[in-house]
């Protein structure tokens, strides 16, 4: 990302893909209901994780889950350009990426893709 958000929640809200412990993970979920409750000052209604991440490591499906408290406690490591977060299985480094998208169209950007 071009600028470093002041907290991991902001970085995750802008991210399209993550890297956790050197593994690329585009399948991640930020629990928007729990986030909305936090922003209004209401304690979470359940123990659901705020952040869930899944990725394939070879043939193995790897999963990570982080609570609101763990995400809030994450600290940015400028040298690694990553967020250091403590999970139940130890510390992890998370990098947030914003994707660049494109299409397969041969038309100029200002032309319509609709067939006439």
Secondary structure as UniProt FT lines:
FT   HELIX           8..14
FT   STRAND          17..20
FT   TURN            21..22
FT   STRAND          23..25
FT   STRAND          27..30
FT   HELIX           32..39
FT   TURN            40..41
FT   STRAND          51..57
FT   TURN            58..59
FT   STRAND          60..66
FT   HELIX           68..73
FT   STRAND          75..77
FT   TURN            78..81
FT   STRAND          82..87
FT   TURN            88..89
FT   STRAND          90..97
FT   TURN            109..110
//
